[in-house]
Amino acid sequence: MEAAAAVRGRPREFDTDHALVAALRVFWSKGYEGASLSDLTEAMGITRPSLYAAFGNKEALFRQALDLYEREKMAYIGAALEAPTARGVVERLLCGSLDVCSSDSEPRGCLRVIHSSACGTEAECIRQEVLRRGESVKSAVVARMQRAIDEGDFDTPVDPKALSDYLTTVLQGIAVQASAGATREALQGVADLTLACWPGR
């Protein structure tokens, strides 16, 4: 009994923060279903029992990795929504998306876009979680576009939801093209054209 308690009380021999970063990279590059437990434990430098003890099962690990991704890689969204004009919002969103999706030091593409469109039935719960989180971002963008309309950022009548849907389509397209190997220069061209066509200030 005392021996079992000692084992339970033994400190972990790995850094959980570093392990979670490693898990995020695996999910980001391979997808939820493509990431095997062997892939994860090897990248994290831990055993399966240690993974289960520290993070729960694979689904729980992914959710924690997604939390980390949103905190660190998607923080630009909150900053973008604070821009003083609608055009400023769009410019910051495009710039942040390009930085995350086309970085040479990280897997290319967007973790959330990958899992909102490429999960099979085995990972449907993951897909639904990603879509649910995405809806909260869309709602925030719609609200910001409505505020921009109220503040006179547009010379012609526009619909805040249509603007948000348009932005989502462009940003997801950038992520998909980045994961397919599009260059930063090519993606920057898409961003520049989007800004050139933007209907307001």
Secondary structure as GFF3:
##gff-version 3
##sequence-region A 1 201
A	DSSP	alpha_helix	2	9	.	.	.	ID=ss1
A	DSSP	alpha_helix	16	30	.	.	.	ID=ss2
A	DSSP	alpha_helix	37	44	.	.	.	ID=ss3
A	DSSP	alpha_helix	48	55	.	.	.	ID=ss4
A	DSSP	alpha_helix	58	72	.	.	.	ID=ss5
A	DSSP	alpha_helix	75	81	.	.	.	ID=ss6
A	DSSP	alpha_helix	86	101	.	.	.	ID=ss7
A	DSSP	alpha_helix	111	117	.	.	.	ID=ss8
A	DSSP	three_ten_helix	121	123	.	.	.	ID=ss9
A	DSSP	alpha_helix	124	150	.	.	.	ID=ss10
A	DSSP	alpha_helix	160	179	.	.	.	ID=ss11
A	DSSP	alpha_helix	184	197	.	.	.	ID=ss12
###
